[in-house]
């Protein structure tokens, strides 16, 4: 069973920056990648934080990620654009695309950008948050290698296809970021590292039957032999499986259909990632005074938090509240990283001839959690 190691924010920041520069990215590019991964871990989304570092490096080694590629606008109107990613790092494609959507929203009220031929871009919420920081409403989604088994099927055809949405509010900005599957592939990877059984209702084996073996499900996904993760709602219509399946399709439309790129069942095939993303920024000024819109929304969010609580419940949260509090905890107590992931980061240090003591102090990963990197 794995354990968490708590690492100071500035130390983890420094490691991530140095590692991606060591992989061949410029300091500016490494900083963008680092910010996405740090935000994920500090928001409590460990599945998309430091545990992705080794996977990204393997992607570079395999030629899936082209560290020299630059995203390119191949179609554009005053309110929309299509980006060709040229197999660049997903975070760099995503940042480029959302910055363009923000520019269009400021000029024309709305900006919608779809990107193709990219790679895994981290958490969708990072890109929606870029719009939020400019006082705009943000939206981002991405497809991925097929891991979602559609309702009534036994083979994965859609990705986790997360959707993120942000909007200015007080005292907490609205921040929603969720996969359209019950959980993400990264969550299964975490359970596999921790040696934990999957809860019932998360995944299916290659025969379409429930599985609690994370390693089995991950292997089946990689080998494309069937099975995968269930949509939100599980695998029956009675529990709403068709709704999660439908939300996944909405993501697919914004990401791969608008960009005319690879749909999820074509991702990670033919020696390319083929991943596609969707982005949108909306200027609230197209609906009236932005401060009035923000105040009205904030009032409703407060009413939600003050709603009558269920028996035994201590608190009602609105989206973004837990993330804001998680950041404060990380800054006080350190950023939690699974010990097996820390072992991988030590291997990265050895590979790049970085001194692990600079980032992790006197901590040494026990031999029992040695990395498979």
Steps between C-alpha positions, in 0.01 A plus 500: 500500500645838402534811715512872435814711530450872571728728298532878533330689217810697398715184496253311281474807276876506460518127423232524234662802335844338494366164381316636197789725407711185525261323263575770241236769548581871523471664844175669390352173372611309810335765718163450327521121535606534863209731581247249365645210701539704819142627480379143466684370807415805710133474410504140622491345151809281549410286199609784268791651689852371567403144420481610134865610478635157407219436252578827325868411478413160356278678248798711392723192472241315291461795263138566599595845635706726273682744728588724203146530360303824516117520481365671189172674414360330186150652495370819660204737527450793741344262756654160422813316396640154431850416622736240353710373789767322294542247786624768741478466879132519591548773762664725242225442243236559767658821628539635145140415411342645814703821473356538149146433627550764772622755243193439284265523801645839592465624144175335389328379818571131449784283379472130411813308405539133412841330480611174338811280490608586852592294807370457856460855637454440873190621681234675293439746781838669454394640163156610614677671791712704256178665380381545859817694584404747226151549645347274235293183505714202400435158349737222401473133409717231348467153359756228569583140425175303511428388856122557530278204421174640352168391646422140396850451351801300622777684313635846585419754227522842669763655724448626854399819314511746792310828494609808696305821553596809699320825582584798724327499840552602863641386739597196290517498123290226340735223386361175361728236350386141460542204269190362331609153612445385859874558553803574283769262381738687730285403798534133403876549474500644852302202635742268324799675660330492840414131461131567562196323355273711282156576644210321334344701220821650363629265234427206271723215383537397136179296520298800620478374859584702812867495600676622815849427367661830393795327335273278292286789379801720419661215308184437301474870411861511379459178300164610353347160579176625656371632829581832661345759729126560532333830406362720776198304618659157467397253232119505520248756381314468830798664671551758224784341301364654180546847652873456562530350152320805357720747691802319359360553151458875564870515582583301188308749285687805635838324490528261206198568279540879473876460444447207259760310700522154652198377695577316823500157335776626267716646778829320580490309171734498202793626705334834585298631793241676277348670806264793450386782730220756513512849655259787548522840667192718548500865600220544758461855367292359214230434762518836679720655764755228594493601867120466508525152343768402753297634794185317387692172462676544834165549674371172359816313598466628855137384507620154394755490782232606748241246379360255761757227558438128481509311828861451606637750248714780639532719195375561147772590251483687172745416221837664555469521877689177573771589249558841660532337842723220369752757377523654846556158659775417249677827571498427872560125506665424166374346177403130536664268246476118504829341609520290183469819296777661708714196417438576132603862555826378656560297184442815294762675714746218431423511128553877478784510755298718738565489875184359666598658832434842343132409467430220749747568781608189689205289383597171335237274338493160676615212279152351537359786290772501235394649169435290191621791284 
